[in-house]
């Protein structure tokens, strides 16, 4: 499961994200210990407002431990700023109900005149850290 850290501070490094996530992945009596597979930092530039947002994307296995980490870490501070922690949702045009509906329902479903998404966004992924196995975590980025 991919977990997203919304609007992390600009000075956040990969090691800060790992140190933030690891306490929530420790095993308890009846649950398996979670591990981090991959860490990415997504930079979103809004060209209209001239703002920059940074988000952390972390792939955690198993999914049950990732869900518990989301509950444990939501609204906790990282580098002094409280952030929202959620499950990352893939959005695909294949899942859009307006694309797969029949023509009779088309008029009802297409009432929206404009897209709700922000125009003129540019996203960039920084170099990611990945792990080579579930026991060892090797950093593959250069800073």
FIMIKE-656494 format. One record per residue: residue number from 0; x, y, z of N, C-alpha, C, CB in turn. Coordinates in steps of 0.05 Angstrom, whole numbers, always signed. Glycine has a CB too. Layout:
<rs>
R  NUM  X  Y  Z  X  Y  Z  X  Y  Z  X  Y  Z
...
</rs>
This chain:
<rs>
R  0  +17  -23  +0  +0  +0  +0  +18  +25  +0  -19  +0  +24
R  1  +9  +45  -14  +24  +70  -15  +11  +90  +4  +26  +81  -44
R  2  +27  +101  +21  +17  +121  +41  +28  +148  +32  +27  +114  +70
R  3  +11  +169  +33  +19  +196  +25  +20  +214  +50  +0  +207  +4
R  4  +41  +229  +52  +44  +250  +73  +39  +276  +59  +73  +249  +87
R  5  +17  +290  +65  +9  +314  +51  +25  +338  +61  -20  +319  +54
R  6  +35  +354  +42  +47  +380  +47  +68  +379  +69  +26  +400  +55
R  7  +89  +364  +64  +111  +362  +83  +128  +387  +81  +129  +337  +77
R  8  +143  +394  +101  +160  +419  +100  +181  +416  +78  +173  +424  +127
R  9  +190  +439  +67  +209  +438  +45  +236  +427  +52  +213  +466  +34
R  10  +244  +428  +77  +270  +418  +85  +270  +388  +92  +280  +434  +109
R  11  +248  +375  +88  +246  +346  +94  +263  +329  +76  +217  +337  +92
R  12  +279  +312  +88  +296  +293  +73  +285  +265  +75  +326  +294  +84
R  13  +296  +247  +59  +286  +219  +59  +290  +207  +87  +301  +203  +38
R  14  +312  +212  +100  +317  +201  +126  +297  +211  +147  +345  +207  +135
R  15  +287  +236  +144  +267  +246  +162  +241  +231  +159  +262  +276  +157
R  16  +234  +225  +134  +209  +210  +129  +211  +181  +140  +203  +209  +98
R  17  +234  +169  +136  +238  +142  +147  +236  +141  +177  +265  +130  +137
R  18  +249  +160  +190  +248  +162  +219  +220  +168  +230  +268  +183  +229
R  19  +204  +182  +214  +177  +188  +221  +159  +163  +219  +166  +211  +203
R  20  +163  +147  +199  +146  +124  +194  +154  +99  +210  +148  +116  +164
R  21  +180  +94  +215  +189  +69  +227  +176  +62  +254  +218  +70  +231
R  22  +172  +81  +273  +159  +73  +298  +131  +61  +295  +158  +97  +317
R  23  +117  +69  +275  +90  +59  +270  +90  +31  +258  +74  +78  +253
R  24  +113  +22  +248  +114  -4  +234  +123  -27  +253  +133  -2  +211
R  25  +129  -21  +278  +138  -42  +296  +116  -62  +301  +148  -29  +323
R  26  +124  -87  +304  +103  -108  +308  +93  -108  +336  +115  -136  +301
R  27  +69  -118  +339  +56  -121  +365  +53  -152  +369  +29  -106  +367
R  28  +38  -159  +389  +36  -187  +396  +26  -205  +373  +18  -190  +420
R  29  +5  -197  +360  -8  -214  +341  -6  -204  +312  -36  -219  +348
R  30  +11  -185  +307  +12  -174  +280  +41  -176  +270  +2  -145  +280
R  31  +43  -177  +244  +69  -179  +230  +81  -151  +229  +66  -191  +202
R  32  +107  -150  +231  +122  -124  +229  +121  -114  +201  +151  -127  +239
R  33  +116  -88  +198  +116  -76  +171  +144  -67  +163  +96  -53  +170
R  34  +147  -63  +137  +172  -53  +127  +168  -34  +104  +191  -76  +118
R  35  +187  -16  +100  +185  +4  +79  +199  -7  +54  +199  +31  +88
R  36  +184  -6  +32  +196  -15  +7  +208  +8  -9  +174  -28  -10
R  37  +195  +31  -8  +204  +53  -25  +194  +80  -13  +193  +50  -54
R  38  +211  +100  -15  +204  +127  -6  +209  +146  -30  +221  +135  +19
R  39  +189  +163  -36  +191  +183  -57  +182  +210  -46  +175  +175  -82
R  40  +192  +231  -57  +183  +258  -51  +172  +269  -77  +205  +276  -39
R  41  +146  +276  -77  +132  +287  -100  +131  +318  -97  +104  +275  -103
R  42  +141  +332  -117  +140  +361  -116  +120  +370  -137  +169  +374  -123
R  43  +100  +386  -128  +78  +395  -146  +81  +426  -148  +50  +387  -135
R  44  +86  +435  -173  +88  +464  -178  +62  +473  -190  +112  +470  -197
R  45  +49  +493  -177  +25  +505  -188  +34  +531  -202  +4  +512  -165
R  46  +33  +530  -229  +43  +552  -245  +24  +576  -244  +46  +543  -274
R  47  -2  +573  -238  -20  +595  -236  -15  +611  -211  -49  +586  -237
R  48  -13  +598  -188  -10  +611  -162  +20  +614  -155  -24  +595  -141
R  49  +37  +602  -170  +66  +603  -165  +73  +593  -137  +77  +632  -168
R  50  +61  +569  -131  +67  +556  -105  +79  +529  -110  +41  +554  -88
R  51  +92  +518  -90  +104  +492  -92  +95  +476  -67  +136  +494  -92
R  52  +85  +452  -73  +77  +433  -51  +95  +409  -52  +47  +425  -54
R  53  +101  +398  -29  +117  +373  -28  +101  +353  -13  +145  +378  -14
R  54  +101  +328  -23  +87  +306  -11  +106  +282  -9  +61  +299  -27
R  55  +103  +266  +12  +119  +242  +14  +102  +218  +6  +130  +239  +43
R  56  +113  +200  -10  +100  +176  -18  +116  +152  -8  +96  +174  -50
R  57  +104  +135  +8  +118  +113  +20  +103  +87  +14  +121  +117  +51
R  58  +117  +67  +3  +105  +41  -2  +111  +24  +22  +115  +28  -29
R  59  +90  +14  +36  +93  -2  +60  +80  -29  +56  +80  +13  +85
R  60  +93  -50  +65  +82  -77  +65  +83  -88  +93  +97  -95  +45
R  61  +64  -103  +102  +39  -110  +91  +18  -88  +94  +28  -136  +104
R  62  -4  -90  +80  -24  -70  +80  -37  -65  +107  -46  -77  +60
R  63  -39  -86  +123  -51  -83  +149  -34  -65  +167  -55  -111  +163
R  64  -8  -68  +165  +10  -51  +181  +9  -22  +170  +39  -62  +180
R  65  +6  -19  +144  +4  +8  +132  -21  +22  +143  +4  +7  +102
R  66  -43  +8  +145  -68  +20  +155  -64  +29  +184  -92  +1  +153
R  67  -51  +13  +200  -46  +20  +228  -27  +44  +230  -34  -4  +243
R  68  -8  +45  +212  +11  +68  +211  -4  +94  +205  +34  +63  +191
R  69  -23  +92  +186  -39  +116  +179  -54  +126  +203  -59  +109  +156
R  70  -67  +108  +218  -82  +116  +242  -63  +128  +263  -97  +92  +254
R  71  -40  +116  +266  -21  +124  +287  -8  +151  +280  +0  +103  +291
R  72  -2  +156  +255  +13  +180  +247  -3  +204  +238  +32  +172  +226
R  73  -29  +200  +233  -44  +223  +222  -45  +246  +242  -73  +213  +216
R  74  -39  +269  +232  -38  +294  +247  -15  +296  +267  -64  +298  +262
R  75  +6  +279  +264  +30  +280  +280  +50  +299  +267  +42  +252  +284
R  76  +67  +313  +282  +86  +332  +270  +111  +318  +258  +94  +352  +290
R  77  +119  +328  +235  +145  +321  +224  +160  +347  +219  +141  +304  +197
R  78  +183  +350  +232  +199  +375  +231  +182  +399  +241  +210  +380  +203
R  79  +165  +395  +261  +150  +416  +273  +124  +423  +259  +166  +440  +274
R  80  +117  +410  +237  +92  +416  +223  +74  +391  +223  +98  +424  +194
R  81  +49  +395  +232  +30  +373  +232  +21  +367  +203  +5  +379  +250
R  82  +20  +342  +196  +13  +335  +169  -9  +314  +169  +38  +324  +153
R  83  -23  +312  +146  -44  +292  +142  -30  +267  +130  -67  +302  +125
R  84  -37  +244  +140  -27  +219  +130  -50  +202  +120  -10  +203  +151
R  85  -50  +195  +94  -72  +180  +82  -62  +158  +64  -91  +199  +68
R  86  -81  +141  +55  -75  +122  +35  -75  +136  +8  -95  +98  +35
R  87  -55  +130  -9  -53  +142  -35  -73  +129  -54  -24  +140  -47
R  88  -89  +145  -68  -110  +135  -85  -102  +139  -114  -137  +148  -80
R  89  -101  +117  -129  -95  +119  -158  -121  +129  -172  -86  +92  -170
R  90  -118  +148  -190  -141  +158  -205  -136  +151  -234  -145  +188  -201
R  91  -155  +138  -246  -153  +129  -274  -178  +136  -289  -146  +99  -276
R  92  -176  +142  -314  -200  +148  -330  -216  +122  -333  -193  +160  -357
R  93  -205  +99  -329  -220  +74  -331  -241  +72  -309  -201  +50  -330
R  94  -236  +85  -286  -254  +84  -264  -275  +106  -264  -238  +85  -238
R  95  -274  +124  -283  -293  +146  -284  -320  +136  -293  -282  +169  -303
R  96  -340  +140  -277  -367  +131  -283  -379  +146  -307  -385  +133  -259
R  97  -370  +170  -312  -381  +185  -335  -372  +173  -361  -372  +214  -333
R  98  -349  +158  -362  -340  +146  -386  -355  +121  -393  -310  +140  -384
R  99  -365  +106  -372  -377  +80  -377  -407  +80  -375  -366  +61  -356
R  100  -419  +103  -372  -448  +104  -369  -463  +103  -396  -457  +130  -354
R  101  -488  +95  -395  -503  +95  -420  -512  +123  -427  -527  +75  -418
R  102  -523  +126  -451  -529  +153  -461  -552  +166  -447  -535  +152  -491
R  103  -571  +150  -436  -594  +161  -423  -585  +176  -397  -615  +139  -416
R  104  -566  +164  -383  -556  +177  -358  -535  +198  -363  -545  +155  -339
R  105  -526  +200  -388  -504  +218  -395  -510  +247  -388  -498  +216  -424
R  106  -535  +256  -393  -541  +284  -387  -540  +290  -358  -569  +291  -398
R  107  -548  +271  -341  -547  +275  -312  -519  +275  -302  -563  +253  -298
R  108  -502  +257  -312  -475  +255  -302  -456  +277  -312  -464  +228  -309
R  109  -463  +290  -334  -445  +310  -346  -454  +338  -340  -444  +306  -376
R  110  -466  +343  -316  -475  +370  -309  -451  +388  -302  -494  +368  -286
R  111  -429  +376  -295  -406  +392  -287  -395  +405  -312  -385  +375  -273
R  112  -391  +431  -312  -381  +445  -336  -351  +444  -338  -391  +473  -336
R  113  -337  +446  -316  -308  +446  -316  -297  +423  -299  -296  +473  -306
R  114  -272  +416  -303  -259  +396  -286  -254  +408  -258  -233  +387  -299
R  115  -255  +391  -238  -250  +400  -211  -221  +400  -205  -265  +382  -191
R  116  -204  +390  -222  -176  +389  -217  -163  +416  -223  -162  +367  -234
R  117  -141  +422  -210  -127  +447  -215  -113  +446  -241  -107  +453  -192
R  118  -116  +467  -258  -102  +467  -283  -73  +476  -279  -116  +486  -303
R  119  -56  +471  -299  -28  +480  -300  -12  +471  -276  -28  +510  -300
R  120  -15  +445  -269  +2  +433  -248  +24  +418  -261  -15  +415  -230
R  121  +47  +420  -249  +71  +405  -259  +82  +389  -235  +92  +424  -271
R  122  +84  +363  -238  +94  +346  -216  +120  +334  -224  +73  +325  -209
R  123  +138  +332  -204  +165  +321  -208  +170  +302  -184  +186  +344  -209
R  124  +181  +278  -190  +189  +260  -169  +219  +262  -165  +181  +231  -176
R  125  +227  +266  -140  +256  +267  -134  +266  +238  -135  +261  +280  -107
R  126  +292  +235  -134  +304  +208  -133  +293  +194  -109  +335  +209  -132
R  127  +286  +168  -113  +273  +153  -91  +293  +135  -77  +250  +136  -103
R  128  +286  +129  -52  +301  +108  -38  +286  +83  -40  +306  +116  -8
R  129  +299  +61  -45  +286  +35  -47  +300  +14  -30  +285  +25  -76
R  130  +286  -7  -23  +299  -28  -8  +302  -52  -26  +282  -35  +17
R  131  +323  -68  -21  +328  -91  -37  +315  -116  -26  +358  -95  -40
R  132  +308  -116  +0  +294  -139  +12  +278  -128  +36  +314  -161  +20
R  133  +262  -145  +48  +246  -137  +71  +263  -134  +96  +223  -156  +75
R  134  +287  -145  +97  +304  -143  +120  +324  -120  +120  +318  -169  +124
R  135  +333  -113  +97  +353  -92  +95  +342  -68  +78  +379  -102  +82
R  136  +351  -45  +86  +341  -21  +72  +365  -6  +62  +324  -3  +91
R  137  +370  -7  +35  +393  +5  +23  +385  +31  +9  +407  -14  +4
R  138  +399  +52  +14  +392  +78  +2  +405  +79  -25  +402  +101  +20
R  139  +389  +88  -45  +399  +90  -72  +397  +118  -83  +383  +71  -90
R  140  +397  +138  -66  +395  +165  -75  +421  +180  -69  +372  +180  -62
R  141  +425  +202  -83  +448  +218  -79  +439  +246  -70  +466  +220  -105
R  142  +451  +256  -49  +444  +282  -38  +469  +298  -35  +428  +280  -12
</rs>
